[in-house]
Amino acid sequence: MTEVFVGIDVSKATLDVAVVPGGEKWSVTNDPRGISGLVERLKAMRPALVAMEATGGFEYPVAVALRAGGLQASVVNPRQVRDFAKATGRLSKTDEVDALVLAIFAQAIRPPVRSLPDEAARELKALLARRQELVEMTTAEKNRLGTTSSTAVREHIKTHLQWLKGELGGLDRDLEQKVQESPIWREKEDLLKSAPGVGNVLSFTLLAELPELGELDRKQVAALAGVAPFNCDSGTRRGKRVIWGGRAHVRKVLYMATLVATRWNPIIRSFYQRLLAAGKPKKVALTACMHKLLVILNAMIKYKTPWRNPLPQETQS
């Protein structure tokens, strides 16, 4: 039998669907009734794989319903799909075209079907995103405080900063409570925080946005976080190895934590100083330390082993 692949372009109001082979296309509303009808129609087709892009959460109810209906549904990175579309010469971008591209992408690439975050994980991620918004607002207000000459405006900004400080404190308490409610998260948090330089923000971020930590090998987890160096060679040319892709917010938080670790974590500090002594630029040395710290944390979660010095052999890099 010919395998069937389905692409779903998800928007807030509608779901555009395309099927290959055959080219069948249709749209449904992105609401419980529309999703239910879509699942029943696809169950009759028995597709090998259904692909949709991550769209800021709108895809989650659709993916959950498809999985509950016994269908294989993969949520894929939009950048990968757009690069695939360009590589195959599909430069137009409409909802129908995007759905077809997703179906062809599923047929050609067969992206893996990863586990979906449960409700608690989604709530933790939402709280973390809100915390990041408050941090950015705090930074912006502090910048304004340093530039304004109006006394009245300065008082308004100071009042707002006090409110933001209180909100941040409340969010941190909510995040900690959410983690403590889960025995699995609580155990992982204790393991992560046993490493010098790892605090609340990094541990919350890894739990919410890198749930695969401890389930992948060192190369896979580094690539997923965007700290794996990739070659840039051509012929006899040997270019600089660069990092790119992955989960940008995880990488950003890991960067800040690694800055702290280069001062207070004996293993990371020694590694950082050794790279600098060998003539490596600070940015390169710090990136290598990010990679090393993540590999260590991955091994700690994988083997359920708290931080210890010296490190076990599997964390050496």
One Martini backbone bead per residue (centre of mass of N, CA, C, O) as a GRO file, in nm:
protein
  317
    1MET     BB    1   0.098   0.034   0.019
    2THR     BB    2   0.055   0.365   0.009
    3GLU     BB    3   0.189   0.617   0.160
    4VAL     BB    4   0.070   0.867   0.386
    5PHE     BB    5   0.094   1.233   0.394
    6VAL     BB    6   0.065   1.509   0.631
    7GLY     BB    7  -0.018   1.861   0.622
    8ILE     BB    8  -0.030   2.131   0.876
    9ASP     BB    9  -0.151   2.455   0.880
   10VAL     BB   10  -0.123   2.671   1.154
   11SER     BB   11  -0.372   2.873   1.299
   12LYS     BB   12  -0.588   3.038   1.496
   13ALA     BB   13  -0.850   2.966   1.298
   14THR     BB   14  -0.695   2.754   1.104
   15LEU     BB   15  -0.671   2.439   0.907
   16ASP     BB   16  -0.441   2.339   0.672
   17VAL     BB   17  -0.468   2.065   0.437
   18ALA     BB   18  -0.235   1.809   0.315
   19VAL     BB   19  -0.187   1.545   0.062
   20VAL     BB   20   0.049   1.268   0.023
   21PRO     BB   21  -0.054   1.148  -0.220
   22GLY     BB   22  -0.284   1.349  -0.452
   23GLY     BB   23  -0.344   1.659  -0.331
   24GLU     BB   24  -0.525   1.693  -0.102
   25LYS     BB   25  -0.753   1.964   0.011
   26TRP     BB   26  -0.822   2.143   0.328
   27SER     BB   27  -1.041   2.307   0.572
   28VAL     BB   28  -1.045   2.403   0.921
   29THR     BB   29  -1.126   2.475   1.226
   30ASN     BB   30  -0.961   2.601   1.526
   31ASP     BB   31  -1.141   2.377   1.697
   32PRO     BB   32  -1.287   2.121   1.846
   33ARG     BB   33  -1.467   2.049   1.601
   34GLY     BB   34  -1.250   2.061   1.377
   35ILE     BB   35  -1.048   1.862   1.505
   36SER     BB   36  -1.233   1.617   1.527
   37GLY     BB   37  -1.292   1.592   1.221
   38LEU     BB   38  -0.995   1.559   1.135
   39VAL     BB   39  -0.929   1.300   1.286
   40GLU     BB   40  -1.142   1.118   1.150
   41ARG     BB   41  -1.038   1.157   0.858
   42LEU     BB   42  -0.743   1.057   0.911
   43LYS     BB   43  -0.807   0.772   1.019
   44ALA     BB   44  -0.910   0.670   0.739
   45MET     BB   45  -0.617   0.711   0.599
   46ARG     BB   46  -0.366   0.623   0.755
   47PRO     BB   47  -0.111   0.782   0.817
   48ALA     BB   48   0.231   0.780   0.867
   49LEU     BB   49   0.236   1.112   0.876
   50VAL     BB   50   0.215   1.417   1.072
   51ALA     BB   51   0.274   1.765   0.993
   52MET     BB   52   0.385   2.048   1.200
   53GLU     BB   53   0.425   2.357   1.318
   54ALA     BB   54   0.555   2.569   1.533
   55THR     BB   55   0.302   2.824   1.683
   56GLY     BB   56   0.300   2.914   1.995
   57GLY     BB   57   0.055   2.670   2.068
   58PHE     BB   58  -0.164   2.609   1.842
   59GLU     BB   59  -0.064   2.301   1.792
   60TYR     BB   60  -0.123   2.138   2.052
   61PRO     BB   61  -0.424   2.039   2.031
   62VAL     BB   62  -0.378   1.888   1.765
   63ALA     BB   63  -0.156   1.690   1.853
   64VAL     BB   64  -0.312   1.560   2.085
   65ALA     BB   65  -0.553   1.455   1.917
   66LEU     BB   66  -0.389   1.279   1.725
   67ARG     BB   67  -0.260   1.098   1.937
   68ALA     BB   68  -0.533   1.002   2.063
   69GLY     BB   69  -0.607   0.877   1.762
   70GLY     BB   70  -0.329   0.717   1.672
   71LEU     BB   71  -0.140   0.935   1.551
   72GLN     BB   72   0.139   1.050   1.376
   73ALA     BB   73   0.283   1.345   1.528
   74SER     BB   74   0.483   1.623   1.409
   75VAL     BB   75   0.678   1.881   1.551
   76VAL     BB   76   0.831   2.139   1.370
   77ASN     BB   77   1.071   2.338   1.246
   78PRO     BB   78   1.027   2.614   1.054
   79ARG     BB   79   1.314   2.645   0.935
   80GLN     BB   80   1.332   2.366   0.803
   81VAL     BB   81   1.091   2.400   0.613
   82ARG     BB   82   1.187   2.656   0.463
   83ASP     BB   83   1.451   2.534   0.357
   84PHE     BB   84   1.314   2.306   0.201
   85ALA     BB   85   1.146   2.484   0.012
   86LYS     BB   86   1.386   2.628  -0.121
   87ALA     BB   87   1.534   2.365  -0.222
   88THR     BB   88   1.254   2.293  -0.401
   89GLY     BB   89   1.140   2.585  -0.522
   90ARG     BB   90   0.937   2.698  -0.289
   91LEU     BB   91   0.862   3.043  -0.258
   92SER     BB   92   0.592   3.041  -0.187
   93LYS     BB   93   0.343   3.187   0.065
   94THR     BB   94   0.091   2.987   0.186
   95ASP     BB   95  -0.121   2.788   0.344
   96GLU     BB   96  -0.137   2.571   0.121
   97VAL     BB   97   0.165   2.551   0.063
   98ASP     BB   98   0.257   2.483   0.349
   99ALA     BB   99   0.102   2.216   0.372
  100LEU     BB  100   0.242   2.076   0.134
  101VAL     BB  101   0.531   2.101   0.235
  102LEU     BB  102   0.484   1.936   0.493
  103ALA     BB  103   0.411   1.673   0.349
  104ILE     BB  104   0.678   1.645   0.189
  105PHE     BB  105   0.861   1.657   0.436
  106ALA     BB  106   0.751   1.401   0.570
  107GLN     BB  107   0.824   1.211   0.332
  108ALA     BB  108   1.139   1.281   0.311
  109ILE     BB  109   1.234   1.308   0.633
  110ARG     BB  110   1.092   1.196   0.879
  111PRO     BB  111   1.026   1.314   1.147
  112PRO     BB  112   1.028   1.290   1.465
  113VAL     BB  113   0.835   1.162   1.740
  114ARG     BB  114   0.777   1.357   2.001
  115SER     BB  115   0.714   1.439   2.300
  116LEU     BB  116   0.470   1.596   2.476
  117PRO     BB  117   0.387   1.832   2.675
  118ASP     BB  118   0.246   1.877   2.953
  119GLU     BB  119   0.065   2.086   3.143
  120ALA     BB  120   0.293   2.145   3.348
  121ALA     BB  121   0.512   2.219   3.139
  122ARG     BB  122   0.356   2.452   3.006
  123GLU     BB  123   0.332   2.622   3.264
  124LEU     BB  124   0.632   2.654   3.319
  125LYS     BB  125   0.699   2.792   3.048
  126ALA     BB  126   0.508   3.035   3.084
  127LEU     BB  127   0.639   3.147   3.342
  128LEU     BB  128   0.921   3.183   3.216
  129ALA     BB  129   0.836   3.383   2.995
  130ARG     BB  130   0.730   3.597   3.190
  131ARG     BB  131   0.995   3.647   3.334
  132GLN     BB  132   1.148   3.750   3.085
  133GLU     BB  133   0.967   3.997   3.040
  134LEU     BB  134   1.029   4.134   3.315
  135VAL     BB  135   1.332   4.162   3.272
  136GLU     BB  136   1.312   4.341   3.018
  137MET     BB  137   1.151   4.570   3.155
  138THR     BB  138   1.362   4.636   3.369
  139THR     BB  139   1.588   4.718   3.176
  140ALA     BB  140   1.433   4.945   3.032
  141GLU     BB  141   1.377   5.119   3.288
  142LYS     BB  142   1.671   5.164   3.368
  143ASN     BB  143   1.746   5.314   3.110
  144ARG     BB  144   1.544   5.546   3.148
  145LEU     BB  145   1.651   5.645   3.424
  146GLY     BB  146   1.937   5.731   3.292
  147THR     BB  147   1.797   5.959   3.075
  148THR     BB  148   1.613   6.113   3.246
  149SER     BB  149   1.521   6.462   3.373
  150SER     BB  150   1.255   6.391   3.505
  151THR     BB  151   1.121   6.371   3.811
  152ALA     BB  152   0.844   6.243   3.757
  153VAL     BB  153   0.943   6.009   3.579
  154ARG     BB  154   1.134   5.884   3.787
  155GLU     BB  155   0.911   5.806   3.988
  156HIS     BB  156   0.755   5.622   3.802
  157ILE     BB  157   0.986   5.422   3.747
  158LYS     BB  158   1.040   5.339   4.041
  159THR     BB  159   0.759   5.221   4.087
  160HIS     BB  160   0.775   5.012   3.861
  161LEU     BB  161   1.027   4.862   3.967
  162GLN     BB  162   0.896   4.767   4.228
  163TRP     BB  163   0.676   4.601   4.093
  164LEU     BB  164   0.862   4.414   3.928
  165LYS     BB  165   1.007   4.292   4.170
  166GLY     BB  166   0.754   4.161   4.294
  167GLU     BB  167   0.678   3.988   4.047
  168LEU     BB  168   0.939   3.824   4.034
  169GLY     BB  169   0.915   3.698   4.312
  170GLY     BB  170   0.644   3.555   4.257
  171LEU     BB  171   0.738   3.385   4.015
  172ASP     BB  172   0.963   3.230   4.161
  173ARG     BB  173   0.766   3.092   4.357
  174ASP     BB  174   0.592   2.952   4.142
  175LEU     BB  175   0.817   2.786   4.013
  176GLU     BB  176   0.904   2.630   4.266
  177GLN     BB  177   0.628   2.504   4.324
  178LYS     BB  178   0.600   2.353   4.056
  179VAL     BB  179   0.849   2.173   4.101
  180GLN     BB  180   0.771   2.054   4.387
  181GLU     BB  181   0.509   1.896   4.276
  182SER     BB  182   0.738   1.728   4.130
  183PRO     BB  183   0.937   1.460   4.179
  184ILE     BB  184   1.106   1.472   3.920
  185TRP     BB  185   1.184   1.771   3.924
  186ARG     BB  186   1.302   1.775   4.209
  187GLU     BB  187   1.535   1.582   4.148
  188LYS     BB  188   1.661   1.742   3.913
  189GLU     BB  189   1.710   2.007   4.063
  190ASP     BB  190   1.905   1.894   4.276
  191LEU     BB  191   2.117   1.804   4.073
  192LEU     BB  192   2.172   2.073   3.928
  193LYS     BB  193   2.234   2.249   4.199
  194SER     BB  194   2.503   2.088   4.272
  195ALA     BB  195   2.623   2.273   4.063
  196PRO     BB  196   2.835   2.508   4.024
  197GLY     BB  197   2.638   2.786   3.882
  198VAL     BB  198   2.355   2.661   3.940
  199GLY     BB  199   2.037   2.792   3.922
  200ASN     BB  200   1.714   2.865   3.887
  201VAL     BB  201   1.704   2.954   3.588
  202LEU     BB  202   1.846   2.709   3.462
  203SER     BB  203   1.675   2.483   3.583
  204PHE     BB  204   1.403   2.578   3.473
  205THR     BB  205   1.483   2.581   3.172
  206LEU     BB  206   1.560   2.281   3.144
  207LEU     BB  207   1.287   2.163   3.234
  208ALA     BB  208   1.107   2.321   3.017
  209GLU     BB  209   1.316   2.332   2.735
  210LEU     BB  210   1.495   2.044   2.818
  211PRO     BB  211   1.359   1.741   2.865
  212GLU     BB  212   1.596   1.561   2.724
  213LEU     BB  213   1.761   1.564   2.959
  214GLY     BB  214   1.926   1.243   2.994
  215GLU     BB  215   1.828   1.099   2.699
  216LEU     BB  216   2.089   1.192   2.566
  217ASP     BB  217   2.361   1.245   2.415
  218ARG     BB  218   2.608   1.475   2.394
  219LYS     BB  219   2.558   1.556   2.095
  220GLN     BB  220   2.251   1.590   2.097
  221VAL     BB  221   2.224   1.803   2.329
  222ALA     BB  222   2.407   2.017   2.198
  223ALA     BB  223   2.238   2.056   1.939
  224LEU     BB  224   1.965   2.129   2.080
  225ALA     BB  225   2.108   2.391   2.228
  226GLY     BB  226   2.336   2.520   2.027
  227VAL     BB  227   2.662   2.403   2.117
  228ALA     BB  228   2.747   2.273   1.853
  229PRO     BB  229   3.008   2.229   1.650
  230PHE     BB  230   3.051   2.332   1.310
  231ASN     BB  231   3.160   2.283   1.014
  232CYS     BB  232   3.355   2.502   0.754
  233ASP     BB  233   3.421   2.332   0.473
  234SER     BB  234   3.623   2.358   0.155
  235GLY     BB  235   3.824   2.160   0.049
  236THR     BB  236   4.112   2.321   0.163
  237ARG     BB  237   3.927   2.465   0.341
  238ARG     BB  238   3.936   2.585   0.694
  239GLY     BB  239   3.704   2.672   0.892
  240LYS     BB  240   3.522   2.783   1.132
  241ARG     BB  241   3.372   2.682   1.407
  242VAL     BB  242   3.015   2.671   1.460
  243ILE     BB  243   2.724   2.793   1.613
  244TRP     BB  244   2.378   2.676   1.564
  245GLY     BB  245   2.075   2.677   1.648
  246GLY     BB  246   1.844   2.563   1.831
  247ARG     BB  247   1.776   2.677   2.161
  248ALA     BB  248   1.804   2.999   2.231
  249HIS     BB  249   1.719   3.032   2.532
  250VAL     BB  250   1.901   2.815   2.646
  251ARG     BB  251   2.166   2.944   2.549
  252LYS     BB  252   2.139   3.213   2.699
  253VAL     BB  253   2.127   3.096   2.990
  254LEU     BB  254   2.388   2.929   2.972
  255TYR     BB  255   2.577   3.167   2.935
  256MET     BB  256   2.529   3.304   3.211
  257ALA     BB  257   2.605   3.053   3.383
  258THR     BB  258   2.897   3.024   3.272
  259LEU     BB  259   3.008   3.287   3.379
  260VAL     BB  260   2.985   3.191   3.671
  261ALA     BB  261   3.144   2.918   3.644
  262THR     BB  262   3.428   3.053   3.574
  263ARG     BB  263   3.446   3.128   3.895
  264TRP     BB  264   3.290   2.875   4.082
  265ASN     BB  265   3.372   2.636   3.895
  266PRO     BB  266   3.640   2.434   3.894
  267ILE     BB  267   3.617   2.295   3.617
  268ILE     BB  268   3.542   2.538   3.437
  269ARG     BB  269   3.769   2.727   3.523
  270SER     BB  270   4.005   2.546   3.433
  271PHE     BB  271   3.916   2.518   3.136
  272TYR     BB  272   3.914   2.820   3.066
  273GLN     BB  273   4.214   2.882   3.140
  274ARG     BB  274   4.337   2.675   2.944
  275LEU     BB  275   4.229   2.805   2.681
  276LEU     BB  276   4.358   3.085   2.719
  277ALA     BB  277   4.655   2.977   2.738
  278ALA     BB  278   4.621   2.857   2.431
  279GLY     BB  279   4.479   3.123   2.269
  280LYS     BB  280   4.187   3.153   2.311
  281PRO     BB  281   3.922   3.310   2.275
  282LYS     BB  282   3.682   3.399   2.492
  283LYS     BB  283   3.437   3.312   2.325
  284VAL     BB  284   3.536   3.025   2.266
  285ALA     BB  285   3.582   2.936   2.558
  286LEU     BB  286   3.288   2.981   2.654
  287THR     BB  287   3.152   2.786   2.457
  288ALA     BB  288   3.303   2.534   2.558
  289CYS     BB  289   3.185   2.559   2.847
  290MET     BB  290   2.892   2.523   2.773
  291HIS     BB  291   2.925   2.241   2.663
  292LYS     BB  292   3.044   2.110   2.917
  293LEU     BB  293   2.819   2.175   3.118
  294LEU     BB  294   2.593   2.026   2.966
  295VAL     BB  295   2.725   1.746   2.968
  296ILE     BB  296   2.732   1.719   3.273
  297LEU     BB  297   2.425   1.754   3.328
  298ASN     BB  298   2.338   1.516   3.153
  299ALA     BB  299   2.487   1.296   3.320
  300MET     BB  300   2.355   1.353   3.595
  301ILE     BB  301   2.065   1.281   3.500
  302LYS     BB  302   2.114   1.003   3.372
  303TYR     BB  303   2.269   0.886   3.655
  304LYS     BB  304   2.179   1.023   3.920
  305THR     BB  305   2.427   1.240   3.978
  306PRO     BB  306   2.588   1.436   4.161
  307TRP     BB  307   2.811   1.652   4.215
  308ARG     BB  308   3.163   1.592   4.137
  309ASN     BB  309   3.515   1.583   4.251
  310PRO     BB  310   3.586   1.435   4.015
  311LEU     BB  311   3.487   1.347   3.713
  312PRO     BB  312   3.345   1.148   3.522
  313GLN     BB  313   3.431   1.016   3.219
  314GLU     BB  314   3.159   1.086   3.051
  315THR     BB  315   3.218   1.419   3.088
  316GLN     BB  316   3.447   1.433   2.917
  317SER     BB  317   3.603   1.697   2.665
   0.00000   0.00000   0.00000
